[in-house]
Amino acid sequence: MIILANNYKDISINDRAYEIVGEMIDYPEDFKVDIHTLGNDSIVIDCGVNTKGGYEAGLAFTNVCMGGLAVPAITHKKLKHEIFYPFIEVYTDYPTLACLAAQKAGWRVNQEGFFAMGSGPARALALKPKHTYEVIEYEDESDFAVIALEASTLPNEKVMDYVASECGVEASNTVAIVAPTNSPVGSVQIAGRVVEMAIYKLNEMGFDTRHIVSAYGSAPIPPVKKDSAVAMGTTNDASIYHGTVTLIVDGGNIKDFVPKLPSSTSSSYGRPFYTVFKEAKFDFYKIDTSIFAPAEVVVNDISTGETYIAGKVDADVLMESFGFKKI
């Protein structure tokens, strides 16, 4: 039995996310964000392009990406050598919806000279990509569309018209939240994808993720780097080398998938991601994509009562990636 499938019809991830961005719009000073109302009445929330943002905006960005179906928080944990460092923790009782229907960066927004990878619940209205929603059997019905964009510039009116049109909603009911990779919000929200890394990889391996009842993940929040390419490396390394995920699963032969799930199964594993990416001449197609996974996974199969563990964290590679300097 797939527990969550029949509950999908009652949940609108866009409605839930719209409530979160509504609070950001009403109280921008609390989140240290800027609100822009464009000529078509669409709204763009700048979380780091021309403003600093911060942890609070990063947590809101993460929850918006996950369709309002997650509980993100920041805590202090040890990295290595007694170093206490901020981590993001996130859990959800709707992992398939939160991660595949919403958080997955599955929409290449390329319009009017603007390019960004789009994630968030708007994808469910635009069916980006359609196959994902066919597999998980989910349709969202909402008058609102909320898209999350990882970009160093803000979308203009024509870009927002495009998003609204693809989602089948009015431009005035369309909201974009935007943050660069190399920003405080970018560091938080990308580390906050640690659970999605595991859910996405399981889906790619052919596991029916609707068997996953609940999911928890934790990853260190990377230091902000000046160079966006370097930042792309550190933000990925946070999960690849120190991300931990715990899944509660009900059946689906999960035992067969667990050994293949951690990042250490990849041929690209063992060095900071930026180094690997640079050697591949910044061509993603030359990199073993199985690297995009958490470092360690713990899976409790409640149908059998068994618990499986695979992978381990590697603080040495992470410290090299983060570039910590003791003074």
Protein Blocks (a to p, Z undefined) as FASTA:
>chain_A
ZZklmmmmmpcfklmmmmmmmmmmmmmmlnopacdddfkopacddfklmmnbimklmmmm
mmmmnoopaccddddddfbehiacdddddddfblmlmmmmmmpccbccdeehiacddedj
klmmnopafklmmmnopacddfbdcdddddfbdcdfklmmmmmmmnopafklcccddddf
bbfklmmmmmmmmmmmmmmmmmmnopafklpmbdcdddddddddfblklmmmmmmmmmmm
mpccddddeejilmmmmmmmpmklpmkgoiafklmmmmnoopaklpcfklnccfbdcddd
fknopacdedjddfklmmmmnopacZZ
